[in-house]
C-alpha cells in the first residue's frame, strides 16, 4: 500500500469509522473506498477533497508531501533573475549617498518634477 492509501486508511480508522460508514457519508460505494485505500484504483480528486474537508487535513498530507496534517506552509522567495539582480544593485547604488549615481538620480528627479509643472 502506498502513501495515499495508507493516509486514507489512517484517517478513517483514527476516527473509528468503518469503510461502509465513511462511504455512505461520502455518497460512494464501500467497494470504491476499499479500492482507494488498497490502491487498486486511484481516488478521484473530488473524493480526496472530501477526505481533506471531512478530516480537516491538507491534500499535501494525503499525498504524503508532508507529515503535518495542516500541510506545508510555503514562503514565497522567488530567485531573482540576473536582470532583476542588476536592477536591485542599481537601485541600491542610486540611494547610496557616496555613489556618483546618487547625484545623477537626484538631478534627474528634480528635472522631471520641473517638467511636470
Secondary structure, 3 states (H helix, E strand, C coil): CCHHHHHHHHHHHHCCCCHHHHHHHHCCCHHHHHHHHCCCCCCCHHHHHHHHHHHCCCHHHHCCCCCCCCCCCCCCCCCCCHHHHHHHHHHHHHCCCCCHHHHHHHHHHHHHHHHHC
